[in-house]
Amino acid sequence: MKKTLVLLFVGFMVIGFSTTLLADQKNYGCGLGSMAWEGNDGLISQISAATTNGSSGNQTFGITSGTSNCTQYSEWTSNQKVNVFVADNMDSLAKDIAKGNGEHLDTLASLMNVPQKDRTAFNAKLQKNFARIYTSESVSAQDVVRNIEAVISST
């Protein structure tokens, strides 16, 4: 049993060493290891951080949740922000889309990562397709977001 643990430890060290041997700095990704050895960019620190990350299996959770020095996948975050914004601003957004400009439409474009150079076309496309976006007076915010995505993806 003791021999197995030693072999496992050595194996993790070899894996960590092989991932950081020829690299410059911070090659261990995010996770508990990046937090435990933060600011220490030497080879041994990188090996230790990579070993901690590899053996604890926390990077997937960190990436998904945006914790442990990991950045959450931006599309999920953006979609969540878009959903909340549309839900909180249904009437004002409808007015801006109907007229083809306005503060709420600008904010929506920003949350959807529409480049500044494409915003005029974005606004015009949504204005032209207003009836496809706001299909009834009782349309839900989720339907509005889905309809906007459908309009944008159509040619």
DSSP file (Angstrom, degrees, kcal/mol; ACC not computed):
  #  RESIDUE AA STRUCTURE BP1 BP2  ACC     N-H-->O    O-->H-N    N-H-->O    O-->H-N    TCO  KAPPA ALPHA  PHI   PSI    X-CA   Y-CA   Z-CA
    1    1 A M     >        0   0    0      0, 0.0     4,-2.1     0, 0.0     5,-0.2   0.000 360.0 360.0 360.0 -45.6    0.0    0.0    0.0
    2    2 A K  H  >  +     0   0    0      1,-0.2     4,-2.1     2,-0.2     5,-0.2   0.890 360.0  52.2 -63.7 -39.5    2.8    2.4    1.0
    3    3 A K  H  > S+     0   0    0      1,-0.2     4,-2.5     2,-0.2    -1,-0.2   0.890 107.8  52.2 -63.0 -40.4    4.7    1.5   -2.2
    4    4 A T  H  > S+     0   0    0      2,-0.2     4,-2.6     1,-0.2    -2,-0.2   0.910 108.9  49.4 -63.3 -43.8    1.5    2.3   -4.3
    5    5 A L  H  X S+     0   0    0     -4,-2.1     4,-2.6     2,-0.2    -1,-0.2   0.909 111.5  48.9 -62.7 -42.3    1.1    5.7   -2.7
    6    6 A V  H  X S+     0   0    0     -4,-2.1     4,-2.7     2,-0.2     5,-0.2   0.922 112.1  48.9 -63.5 -43.8    4.8    6.6   -3.3
    7    7 A L  H  X S+     0   0    0     -4,-2.5     4,-2.6     2,-0.2    -2,-0.2   0.900 111.3  50.0 -63.5 -40.7    4.5    5.5   -7.0
    8    8 A L  H  X S+     0   0    0     -4,-2.6     4,-2.6     2,-0.2    -2,-0.2   0.930 111.6  48.4 -61.6 -45.5    1.3    7.5   -7.4
    9    9 A F  H  X S+     0   0    0     -4,-2.6     4,-2.2     1,-0.2    -2,-0.2   0.932 113.2  46.6 -61.4 -46.4    3.0   10.6   -5.9
   10   10 A V  H  X S+     0   0    0     -4,-2.7     4,-2.6     2,-0.2    -1,-0.2   0.899 111.0  53.6 -62.8 -40.3    6.1   10.1   -8.1
   11   11 A G  H  X S+     0   0    0     -4,-2.6     4,-2.5     1,-0.2    -2,-0.2   0.924 109.4  47.4 -60.4 -44.8    3.7    9.6  -11.1
   12   12 A F  H  X S+     0   0    0     -4,-2.6     4,-2.8     1,-0.2    -1,-0.2   0.883 111.4  51.4 -64.3 -37.6    1.9   12.9  -10.4
   13   13 A M  H  X S+     0   0    0     -4,-2.2     4,-3.1     2,-0.2    -2,-0.2   0.911 110.2  48.9 -65.2 -41.7    5.3   14.7  -10.0
   14   14 A V  H  X S+     0   0    0     -4,-2.6     4,-2.9     2,-0.2    -2,-0.2   0.918 112.6  47.9 -63.8 -43.3    6.5   13.3  -13.3
   15   15 A I  H  X S+     0   0    0     -4,-2.5     4,-1.6     2,-0.2    -2,-0.2   0.945 115.3  44.9 -61.6 -47.7    3.2   14.4  -15.0
   16   16 A G  H  X S+     0   0    0     -4,-2.8     4,-0.9     1,-0.2    -2,-0.2   0.907 114.5  49.1 -62.1 -42.1    3.5   17.8  -13.4
   17   17 A F  H >X S+     0   0    0     -4,-3.1     4,-1.6     1,-0.2     3,-0.7   0.913 109.5  51.5 -64.1 -43.1    7.2   18.1  -14.3
   18   18 A S  H 3< S+     0   0    0     -4,-2.9     4,-0.3     1,-0.2    -1,-0.2   0.814 108.7  51.6 -66.7 -28.9    6.6   17.1  -17.9
   19   19 A T  H 3< S+     0   0    0     -4,-1.6    -1,-0.2    -5,-0.2    -2,-0.2   0.683 121.6  30.8 -80.8 -16.1    3.9   19.7  -18.3
   20   20 A T  H X< S+     0   0    0     -4,-0.9     3,-0.8    -3,-0.7    -2,-0.2   0.490  90.4  96.6-118.3  -4.9    6.1   22.5  -17.0
   21   21 A L  T 3< S+     0   0    0     -4,-1.6    -3,-0.1     1,-0.2    -2,-0.1   0.903  96.4  26.0 -56.8 -50.6    9.6   21.5  -18.0
   22   22 A L  T 3  S+     0   0    0     -4,-0.3    -1,-0.2     0, 0.0     2,-0.2   0.318 104.8  95.7-100.3   9.0   10.0   23.5  -21.2
   23   23 A A    <   -     0   0    0     -3,-0.8     3,-0.1     1,-0.1     4,-0.1  -0.518  66.8-131.7-101.8 167.1    7.6   26.3  -20.5
   24   24 A D        -     0   0    0      1,-0.3     2,-0.3    -2,-0.2    -1,-0.1   0.971  66.7 -24.7 -79.8 -79.3    8.0   29.8  -19.1
   25   25 A Q  S    S+     0   0    0      1,-0.2    -1,-0.3    21,-0.0    16,-0.1  -0.952 109.9  12.9-142.5 156.1    5.5   30.6  -16.4
   26   26 A K        +     0   0    0     -2,-0.3     3,-0.5     1,-0.1    -1,-0.2   0.879  62.9 149.6  49.0  54.3    2.1   29.7  -15.0
   27   27 A N        +     0   0    0      1,-0.2    -1,-0.1    -3,-0.1    19,-0.0   0.180  51.2  82.2 -99.0  15.7    1.6   26.6  -17.1
   28   28 A Y  S    S-     0   0    0      1,-0.3    -1,-0.2    -8,-0.1     6,-0.2   0.411  84.6-143.4-102.9  -0.2   -0.5   24.9  -14.5
   29   29 A G        -     0   0    0     -3,-0.5    -1,-0.3     4,-0.1     2,-0.2  -0.278  39.3 -41.6  73.7-158.5   -3.8   26.5  -15.4
   30   30 A C  S    S+     0   0    0      4,-0.1     2,-0.3     3,-0.1    39,-0.2  -0.549  84.4  83.0-101.2 170.5   -6.4   27.5  -12.8
   31   31 A G  S  > S-     0   0    0     37,-2.3     4,-1.3    -2,-0.2     3,-0.3  -0.794  94.3 -42.5 129.5-171.2   -7.5   25.6   -9.8
   32   32 A L  H  > S+     0   0    0     -2,-0.3     4,-2.9     1,-0.2     5,-0.2   0.866 131.3  57.6 -61.4 -36.8   -6.4   25.0   -6.2
   33   33 A G  H  > S+     0   0    0     16,-0.3     4,-2.1     1,-0.2    -1,-0.2   0.885 103.8  52.0 -62.3 -38.1   -2.8   24.7   -7.2
   34   34 A S  H  4 S+     0   0    0     -3,-0.3    -1,-0.2    15,-0.2    -2,-0.2   0.821 114.1  44.4 -68.2 -28.9   -2.8   28.1   -8.9
   35   35 A M  H >< S+     0   0    0     -4,-1.3     3,-0.9    -3,-0.2    -2,-0.2   0.887 112.9  49.8 -79.5 -40.8   -4.2   29.6   -5.6
   36   36 A A  H 3< S+     0   0    0     -4,-2.9    -2,-0.2     1,-0.2    -3,-0.2   0.855 123.0  31.0 -68.3 -35.0   -1.8   27.7   -3.3
   37   37 A W  T >< S+     0   0    0     -4,-2.1     3,-1.9    -5,-0.2    -1,-0.2   0.017  84.1 152.3-113.3  27.4    1.3   28.7   -5.2
   38   38 A E  T <   +     0   0    0     -3,-0.9    -3,-0.1     1,-0.3     3,-0.1  -0.341  69.8  18.0 -60.0 133.3    0.1   32.1   -6.5
   39   39 A G  T 3  S+     0   0    0      1,-0.1     2,-0.7    -5,-0.1    -1,-0.3   0.301  99.8 103.6  88.0  -9.2    3.0   34.4   -7.1
   40   40 A N    <   +     0   0    0     -3,-1.9    -1,-0.1     1,-0.1   -14,-0.1  -0.896  38.4 167.8-107.6 105.0    5.6   31.6   -7.2
   41   41 A D        +     0   0    0     -2,-0.7    -1,-0.1     4,-0.1   -15,-0.1   0.208  32.0 121.2-106.3  15.7    6.6   31.0  -10.8
   42   42 A G  S  > S-     0   0    0      1,-0.1     4,-2.5   -17,-0.1     5,-0.2  -0.270  77.4-103.7 -72.7 167.1    9.6   28.8  -10.3
   43   43 A L  H  > S+     0   0    0      1,-0.2     4,-2.5     2,-0.2     5,-0.2   0.904 120.6  48.8 -59.5 -46.0    9.8   25.4  -11.7
   44   44 A I  H  > S+     0   0    0      1,-0.2     4,-2.6     2,-0.2    -1,-0.2   0.905 112.0  49.6 -64.1 -41.1    9.2   23.6   -8.4
   45   45 A S  H  > S+     0   0    0      2,-0.2     4,-2.7     1,-0.2    -1,-0.2   0.902 111.5  48.8 -63.7 -40.8    6.2   25.8   -7.7
   46   46 A Q  H  X S+     0   0    0     -4,-2.5     4,-2.7     2,-0.2    -2,-0.2   0.903 111.7  48.9 -66.0 -40.3    4.8   25.2  -11.1
   47   47 A I  H  X S+     0   0    0     -4,-2.5     4,-2.6     2,-0.2    -2,-0.2   0.922 112.9  48.1 -63.7 -43.7    5.3   21.4  -10.7
   48   48 A S  H  X S+     0   0    0     -4,-2.6     4,-2.5     2,-0.2    -2,-0.2   0.911 112.8  47.8 -63.6 -42.7    3.6   21.6   -7.3
   49   49 A A  H  X S+     0   0    0     -4,-2.7     4,-2.8     2,-0.2   -16,-0.3   0.925 113.4  47.3 -64.5 -44.5    0.7   23.6   -8.6
   50   50 A A  H  X S+     0   0    0     -4,-2.7     4,-2.8     2,-0.2    -2,-0.2   0.895 112.4  50.1 -64.3 -39.5    0.2   21.3  -11.6
   51   51 A T  H  X S+     0   0    0     -4,-2.6     4,-2.6     2,-0.2     5,-0.2   0.916 111.6  48.0 -64.7 -43.1    0.4   18.2   -9.3
   52   52 A T  H  X S+     0   0    0     -4,-2.5     4,-2.0     2,-0.2     5,-0.2   0.939 114.8  45.7 -62.7 -46.7   -2.2   19.8   -7.0
   53   53 A N  H  X>S+     0   0    0     -4,-2.8     4,-1.3     1,-0.2     5,-0.6   0.919 116.0  46.2 -62.1 -43.6   -4.5   20.6   -9.9
   54   54 A G  H  <5S+     0   0    0     -4,-2.8    -2,-0.2     1,-0.2    -1,-0.2   0.868 116.6  42.6 -68.7 -37.4   -4.1   17.2  -11.5
   55   55 A S  H  <5S+     0   0    0     -4,-2.6    -1,-0.2    -5,-0.2    -2,-0.2   0.756 115.3  47.1 -84.4 -23.9   -4.6   15.2   -8.3
   56   56 A S  H  <5S-     0   0    0     -4,-2.0    -2,-0.2    -5,-0.2    -1,-0.2   0.686  89.5-144.7 -92.6 -17.6   -7.5   17.1   -6.9
   57   57 A G  T  <5 +     0   0    0     -4,-1.3     4,-0.3    -5,-0.2     3,-0.1   0.833  55.8 130.7  62.6  34.4   -9.6   17.3  -10.1
   58   58 A N     >< +     0   0    0     -5,-0.6     4,-2.4     1,-0.1     5,-0.2   0.543  41.9  85.1 -98.0  -7.5  -10.9   20.7   -9.3
   59   59 A Q  H  > S+     0   0    0     -6,-0.4     4,-2.9     1,-0.2     5,-0.3   0.892  86.6  53.9 -65.8 -40.1  -10.2   22.5  -12.6
   60   60 A T  H  > S+     0   0    0      1,-0.2     4,-2.3     2,-0.2    -1,-0.2   0.934 112.2  44.5 -60.3 -46.0  -13.4   21.4  -14.3
   61   61 A F  H  > S+     0   0    0     -4,-0.3     4,-2.8     1,-0.2     6,-0.3   0.923 113.5  51.6 -63.0 -43.2  -15.6   22.7  -11.5
   62   62 A G  H  X>S+     0   0    0     -4,-2.4     4,-2.0     1,-0.2     5,-1.1   0.900 111.4  46.1 -61.1 -42.3  -13.5   25.9  -11.4
   63   63 A I  H  <5S+     0   0    0     -4,-2.9    10,-0.7     2,-0.2    -1,-0.2   0.907 115.6  46.6 -67.1 -41.9  -13.9   26.5  -15.1
   64   64 A T  H  <5S+     0   0    0     -4,-2.3    -2,-0.2    -5,-0.3    -1,-0.2   0.891 123.7  32.1 -67.0 -40.4  -17.7   25.8  -15.0
   65   65 A S  H  <5S-     0   0    0     -4,-2.8    -2,-0.2    -5,-0.2    -1,-0.2   0.613 103.7-120.5 -96.3 -13.2  -18.3   27.9  -11.9
   66   66 A G  T  <5S+     0   0    0     -4,-2.0     2,-0.2    -5,-0.3     3,-0.2   0.795  72.7 120.1  77.2  28.1  -15.7   30.7  -12.4
   67   67 A T    > < +     0   0    0     -5,-1.1     3,-1.4    -6,-0.3    -1,-0.3  -0.577  43.2  46.7-114.4 179.2  -14.0   29.9   -9.1
   68   68 A S  T 3  S-     0   0    0      1,-0.3   -37,-2.3    -2,-0.2   -34,-0.2   0.866 133.4 -54.3  56.7  43.4  -10.5   28.8   -8.0
   69   69 A N  T 3  S+     0   0    0      1,-0.3     2,-0.3   -39,-0.2    -1,-0.3   0.671 110.4 128.7  66.1  18.3   -8.8   31.4  -10.2
   70   70 A C    <   -     0   0    0     -3,-1.4     2,-0.5    -8,-0.1    -1,-0.3  -0.740  57.6-129.7-101.8 153.0  -10.7   30.1  -13.3
   71   71 A T        -     0   0    0     -2,-0.3    -5,-0.2    -3,-0.1    -4,-0.1  -0.895  25.5-122.8-102.5 128.0  -12.7   32.2  -15.7
   72   72 A Q        -     0   0    0     -2,-0.5    -8,-0.2    -6,-0.2    -9,-0.1  -0.365  42.7 -84.6 -67.4 146.9  -16.2   31.0  -16.4
   73   73 A Y    >>  -     0   0    0    -10,-0.7     4,-1.6     1,-0.2     3,-0.6  -0.327  41.7-140.5 -53.6 121.8  -17.0   30.3  -20.0
   74   74 A S  H 3> S+     0   0    0      1,-0.2     4,-3.2     2,-0.2     5,-0.2   0.798  93.4  60.7 -66.2 -32.2  -18.0   33.7  -21.3
   75   75 A E  H 3> S+     0   0    0      2,-0.2     4,-2.6     1,-0.2    -1,-0.2   0.902 105.9  48.4 -63.8 -38.7  -20.9   32.7  -23.5
   76   76 A W  H <> S+     0   0    0     -3,-0.6     4,-2.2     2,-0.2    -1,-0.2   0.933 114.1  46.6 -64.0 -44.2  -22.7   31.3  -20.5
   77   77 A T  H  X S+     0   0    0     -4,-1.6     4,-2.4     2,-0.2    -2,-0.2   0.935 113.3  48.4 -63.0 -46.2  -22.1   34.4  -18.6
   78   78 A S  H  X S+     0   0    0     -4,-3.2     4,-2.8     1,-0.2    -2,-0.2   0.922 111.0  50.0 -61.2 -45.0  -23.1   36.6  -21.5
   79   79 A N  H  X S+     0   0    0     -4,-2.6     4,-2.8    -5,-0.2    -1,-0.2   0.897 110.0  51.0 -61.8 -39.6  -26.3   34.7  -22.1
   80   80 A Q  H  X S+     0   0    0     -4,-2.2     4,-2.4     2,-0.2    -1,-0.2   0.925 111.7  47.4 -63.1 -43.8  -27.2   35.0  -18.5
   81   81 A K  H  X S+     0   0    0     -4,-2.4     4,-2.7     2,-0.2    -2,-0.2   0.899 112.4  49.6 -64.7 -40.3  -26.6   38.7  -18.5
   82   82 A V  H  X S+     0   0    0     -4,-2.8     4,-2.9     2,-0.2     5,-0.3   0.934 110.8  50.1 -63.2 -46.2  -28.7   39.0  -21.7
   83   83 A N  H  X S+     0   0    0     -4,-2.8     4,-2.2     1,-0.2    -2,-0.2   0.919 113.9  44.2 -59.0 -45.7  -31.5   37.0  -20.2
   84   84 A V  H  X S+     0   0    0     -4,-2.4     4,-2.3     2,-0.2    -1,-0.2   0.921 114.1  50.1 -66.2 -44.2  -31.6   39.1  -17.0
   85   85 A F  H  X S+     0   0    0     -4,-2.7     4,-1.3    -5,-0.2    -2,-0.2   0.938 112.5  45.9 -61.4 -47.6  -31.3   42.4  -19.0
   86   86 A V  H  < S+     0   0    0     -4,-2.9     3,-0.5     1,-0.2     4,-0.2   0.922 112.8  50.8 -62.8 -43.7  -34.1   41.5  -21.4
   87   87 A A  H >< S+     0   0    0     -4,-2.2     3,-0.5    -5,-0.3    -1,-0.2   0.884 114.2  44.1 -61.2 -38.7  -36.4   40.3  -18.5
   88   88 A D  H 3< S+     0   0    0     -4,-2.3    -1,-0.2     1,-0.2    -2,-0.2   0.654 123.6  34.7 -80.0 -15.8  -35.8   43.6  -16.5
   89   89 A N  T 3X  +     0   0    0     -4,-1.3     4,-2.8    -3,-0.5     5,-0.3  -0.048  69.7 134.5-132.3  33.0  -36.2   45.9  -19.5
   90   90 A M  H <> S+     0   0    0     -3,-0.5     4,-2.1    -4,-0.2     5,-0.1   0.907  78.2  40.4 -53.1 -51.8  -38.9   44.3  -21.8
   91   91 A D  H  > S+     0   0    0      2,-0.2     4,-2.1     1,-0.2    -1,-0.2   0.935 118.1  45.3 -68.3 -47.1  -40.9   47.5  -22.4
   92   92 A S  H  > S+     0   0    0      1,-0.2     4,-2.2     2,-0.2    -1,-0.2   0.892 113.9  50.0 -64.6 -39.5  -38.0   49.9  -22.9
   93   93 A L  H  X S+     0   0    0     -4,-2.8     4,-2.8     2,-0.2     5,-0.2   0.900 108.2  53.5 -65.3 -40.5  -36.2   47.4  -25.1
   94   94 A A  H  X S+     0   0    0     -4,-2.1     4,-2.5    -5,-0.3    -2,-0.2   0.919 109.2  48.9 -59.8 -43.9  -39.3   47.0  -27.2
   95   95 A K  H  X S+     0   0    0     -4,-2.1     4,-1.8     2,-0.2    -1,-0.2   0.917 112.7  47.4 -62.5 -43.4  -39.5   50.7  -27.7
   96   96 A D  H  X>S+     0   0    0     -4,-2.2     4,-1.5     2,-0.2     5,-1.2   0.906 112.8  48.1 -66.6 -41.4  -35.8   51.0  -28.7
   97   97 A I  H  <5S+     0   0    0     -4,-2.8    -1,-0.2     1,-0.2    -2,-0.2   0.914 109.6  54.3 -64.5 -40.9  -36.1   48.1  -31.1
   98   98 A A  H  <5S+     0   0    0     -4,-2.5    -1,-0.2    -5,-0.2    -2,-0.2   0.868 116.2  37.0 -61.7 -37.3  -39.2   49.6  -32.7
   99   99 A K  H  <5S-     0   0    0     -4,-1.8    -1,-0.2     2,-0.2    -2,-0.2   0.601 110.3-121.7 -92.7 -11.1  -37.5   52.9  -33.3
  100  100 A G  T  <5S+     0   0    0     -4,-1.5     2,-0.3    -5,-0.2    -3,-0.2   0.568  80.3  47.5  86.9   9.0  -34.1   51.3  -34.2
  101  101 A N      < +     0   0    0     -5,-1.2    -2,-0.2    -6,-0.2     2,-0.2  -0.979  56.0 111.4-165.9 169.8  -31.9   53.0  -31.6
  102  102 A G     >  -     0   0    0     -2,-0.3     4,-2.4     1,-0.1     5,-0.2  -0.636  69.3 -74.4 137.6 166.2  -31.7   53.9  -27.9
  103  103 A E  H  > S+     0   0    0      1,-0.2     4,-2.3     2,-0.2     5,-0.1   0.874 124.8  49.5 -60.5 -42.3  -29.9   53.2  -24.7
  104  104 A H  H  > S+     0   0    0      2,-0.2     4,-2.2     1,-0.2    -1,-0.2   0.870 111.6  48.7 -69.4 -36.1  -31.5   49.8  -24.1
  105  105 A L  H  > S+     0   0    0      2,-0.2     4,-2.5     1,-0.2    -2,-0.2   0.886 110.8  51.4 -68.9 -39.1  -30.7   48.6  -27.6
  106  106 A D  H  X S+     0   0    0     -4,-2.4     4,-2.2     2,-0.2    -2,-0.2   0.909 110.4  49.0 -62.2 -42.1  -27.1   49.8  -27.2
  107  107 A T  H  X S+     0   0    0     -4,-2.3     4,-2.7     2,-0.2    -2,-0.2   0.916 110.0  51.0 -64.8 -42.9  -26.8   47.9  -23.9
  108  108 A L  H  X S+     0   0    0     -4,-2.2     4,-2.0     1,-0.2    -2,-0.2   0.935 110.0  49.8 -59.0 -46.9  -28.3   44.8  -25.5
  109  109 A A  H  <>S+     0   0    0     -4,-2.5     5,-2.8     1,-0.2    -1,-0.2   0.899 111.5  49.5 -59.5 -40.7  -25.8   45.0  -28.4
  110  110 A S  H ><5S+     0   0    0     -4,-2.2     3,-1.5     1,-0.2    -1,-0.2   0.926 110.4  49.0 -64.6 -45.2  -22.9   45.4  -25.9
  111  111 A L  H 3<5S+     0   0    0     -4,-2.7    -1,-0.2     1,-0.3    -2,-0.2   0.803 110.9  51.4 -64.3 -28.8  -24.1   42.4  -23.8
  112  112 A M  T 3<5S-     0   0    0     -4,-2.0    -1,-0.3    -5,-0.2    -2,-0.2   0.334 114.6-119.5 -90.4   7.4  -24.3   40.4  -27.0
  113  113 A N  T < 5 +     0   0    0     -3,-1.5    -3,-0.2     1,-0.2    -2,-0.1   0.841  49.6 169.0  59.0  37.5  -20.7   41.4  -27.9
  114  114 A V      < -     0   0    0     -5,-2.8    -1,-0.2    -6,-0.1     5,-0.1  -0.716  39.3-115.9 -78.6 122.3  -21.8   43.1  -31.2
  115  115 A P    >   -     0   0    0      0, 0.0     3,-1.8     0, 0.0     4,-0.5  -0.255  20.4-117.2 -58.8 146.6  -18.8   45.1  -32.4
  116  116 A Q  G >  S+     0   0    0      1,-0.3     3,-1.2     2,-0.2     4,-0.4   0.854 114.3  57.9 -53.2 -39.6  -19.3   48.8  -32.6
  117  117 A K  G 3  S+     0   0    0      1,-0.2    -1,-0.3     2,-0.1     4,-0.2   0.712 108.9  46.0 -67.2 -19.9  -18.9   48.9  -36.3
  118  118 A D  G <> S+     0   0    0     -3,-1.8     4,-2.3     1,-0.1    -1,-0.2   0.397  85.1  94.0-101.5   1.1  -21.8   46.4  -36.7
  119  119 A R  H <> S+     0   0    0     -3,-1.2     4,-3.1    -4,-0.5     5,-0.2   0.856  80.0  54.9 -68.6 -35.6  -24.3   48.0  -34.4
  120  120 A T  H  > S+     0   0    0     -4,-0.4     4,-2.3     2,-0.2    -1,-0.2   0.939 113.1  42.9 -62.3 -45.1  -26.1   50.1  -37.0
  121  121 A A  H  > S+     0   0    0     -4,-0.2     4,-2.4     2,-0.2    -2,-0.2   0.888 113.8  52.6 -66.2 -39.3  -26.8   47.0  -39.0
  122  122 A F  H  X S+     0   0    0     -4,-2.3     4,-2.3     2,-0.2    -2,-0.2   0.944 111.3  46.0 -59.8 -50.0  -27.7   45.1  -35.8
  123  123 A N  H  X S+     0   0    0     -4,-3.1     4,-2.5     1,-0.2    -2,-0.2   0.913 113.5  49.1 -60.3 -44.3  -30.2   47.8  -34.8
  124  124 A A  H  X S+     0   0    0     -4,-2.3     4,-2.7    -5,-0.2    -1,-0.2   0.888 110.0  51.3 -64.9 -39.5  -31.7   47.9  -38.3
  125  125 A K  H  X S+     0   0    0     -4,-2.4     4,-1.4     2,-0.2    -1,-0.2   0.916 112.5  45.4 -65.5 -42.7  -32.1   44.1  -38.5
  126  126 A L  H  < S+     0   0    0     -4,-2.3    -2,-0.2     2,-0.2    -1,-0.2   0.908 113.5  50.3 -66.7 -40.1  -33.9   44.0  -35.1
  127  127 A Q  H >< S+     0   0    0     -4,-2.5     3,-1.5     1,-0.2     4,-0.2   0.935 109.7  50.2 -61.9 -45.7  -36.1   46.9  -36.1
  128  128 A K  H 3< S+     0   0    0     -4,-2.7     3,-0.3     1,-0.3    -1,-0.2   0.814 116.9  41.7 -61.6 -31.0  -37.0   45.3  -39.4
  129  129 A N  T >X S+     0   0    0     -4,-1.4     4,-1.3    -5,-0.2     3,-1.1   0.028  74.0 126.0-107.1  25.5  -37.9   42.1  -37.6
  130  130 A F  H X> S+     0   0    0     -3,-1.5     4,-2.9     1,-0.3     3,-0.7   0.888  72.8  53.9 -51.0 -45.7  -39.7   43.6  -34.6
  131  131 A A  H 34 S+     0   0    0     -3,-0.3    -1,-0.3     1,-0.3    -2,-0.1   0.782 107.4  51.3 -64.9 -27.2  -42.9   41.5  -35.1
  132  132 A R  H <4 S+     0   0    0     -3,-1.1     3,-0.3    -6,-0.1    -1,-0.3   0.738 115.6  42.4 -78.5 -23.4  -40.8   38.3  -35.1
  133  133 A I  H << S+     0   0    0     -4,-1.3     2,-1.0    -3,-0.7    14,-0.2   0.924 121.3  36.3 -87.8 -53.4  -39.1   39.4  -31.8
  134  134 A Y  S  < S+     0   0    0     -4,-2.9    -1,-0.3    -5,-0.2     3,-0.1  -0.775  72.1 170.8-101.9  86.9  -42.1   40.7  -29.9
  135  135 A T        -     0   0    0     -2,-1.0     2,-0.3    -3,-0.3    -1,-0.2   0.668  63.4  -4.4 -77.4 -18.8  -44.8   38.3  -31.2
  136  136 A S  S >  S-     0   0    0     -3,-0.1     3,-1.3     1,-0.0    -1,-0.1  -0.967  75.0 -99.0-161.3 170.1  -47.5   39.3  -28.7
  137  137 A E  T 3  S+     0   0    0     -2,-0.3    -2,-0.0     1,-0.3    -1,-0.0   0.744 123.0  48.7 -68.6 -21.6  -48.1   41.6  -25.8
  138  138 A S  T 3  S+     0   0    0      2,-0.0    -1,-0.3    -3,-0.0    -3,-0.0   0.163  78.5 140.3-104.4  18.4  -47.7   38.7  -23.5
  139  139 A V    <   -     0   0    0     -3,-1.3     2,-0.1     1,-0.1    -5,-0.0  -0.330  51.2-121.8 -61.6 142.1  -44.4   37.3  -25.0
  140  140 A S     >  -     0   0    0      1,-0.1     4,-2.2   -50,-0.0     5,-0.1  -0.453  14.9-117.1 -84.4 159.5  -42.0   36.1  -22.3
  141  141 A A  H  > S+     0   0    0      1,-0.2     4,-2.4     2,-0.2     5,-0.2   0.873 116.8  55.1 -61.4 -38.0  -38.4   37.5  -21.9
  142  142 A Q  H  > S+     0   0    0      1,-0.2     4,-2.5     2,-0.2    -1,-0.2   0.906 108.1  48.4 -63.0 -41.1  -37.0   34.0  -22.8
  143  143 A D  H  > S+     0   0    0      2,-0.2     4,-3.0     1,-0.2    -2,-0.2   0.891 109.2  53.4 -66.0 -38.7  -39.0   34.0  -26.0
  144  144 A V  H  X S+     0   0    0     -4,-2.2     4,-2.6     2,-0.2    -2,-0.2   0.934 110.3  47.1 -61.1 -45.6  -37.7   37.5  -26.8
  145  145 A V  H  X S+     0   0    0     -4,-2.4     4,-2.5     2,-0.2    -2,-0.2   0.939 114.0  47.3 -61.7 -46.8  -34.1   36.4  -26.3
  146  146 A R  H  X S+     0   0    0     -4,-2.5     4,-2.3     1,-0.2    -2,-0.2   0.908 112.8  49.7 -60.0 -42.1  -34.7   33.3  -28.5
  147  147 A N  H  X S+     0   0    0     -4,-3.0     4,-2.5     2,-0.2    -1,-0.2   0.891 109.8  50.3 -66.3 -39.4  -36.4   35.4  -31.2
  148  148 A I  H  X S+     0   0    0     -4,-2.6     4,-2.7     2,-0.2    -2,-0.2   0.929 111.0  49.2 -62.9 -44.5  -33.5   37.9  -31.2
  149  149 A E  H  X S+     0   0    0     -4,-2.5     4,-2.2     1,-0.2    -2,-0.2   0.891 111.3  49.9 -61.6 -39.3  -31.0   35.0  -31.6
  150  150 A A  H  X S+     0   0    0     -4,-2.3     4,-1.1     2,-0.2    -1,-0.2   0.909 111.7  48.0 -65.9 -41.7  -33.1   33.6  -34.4
  151  151 A V  H  < S+     0   0    0     -4,-2.5     3,-0.4     1,-0.2    -2,-0.2   0.923 112.8  48.3 -63.6 -44.9  -33.3   37.0  -36.2
  152  152 A I  H  < S+     0   0    0     -4,-2.7    -2,-0.2     1,-0.2    -1,-0.2   0.894 112.4  47.9 -64.8 -40.2  -29.5   37.5  -35.8
  153  153 A S  H  < S+     0   0    0     -4,-2.2    -1,-0.2    -5,-0.2    -2,-0.2   0.665  96.3  88.2 -78.8 -14.7  -28.6   34.1  -37.1
  154  154 A S     <        0   0    0     -4,-1.1    -3,-0.0    -3,-0.4     0, 0.0  -0.527 360.0 360.0 -80.5 152.7  -30.9   34.4  -40.1
  155  155 A T              0   0    0     -2,-0.2    -1,-0.1     0, 0.0    -4,-0.1   0.446 360.0 360.0 -97.7 360.0  -29.6   35.9  -43.3
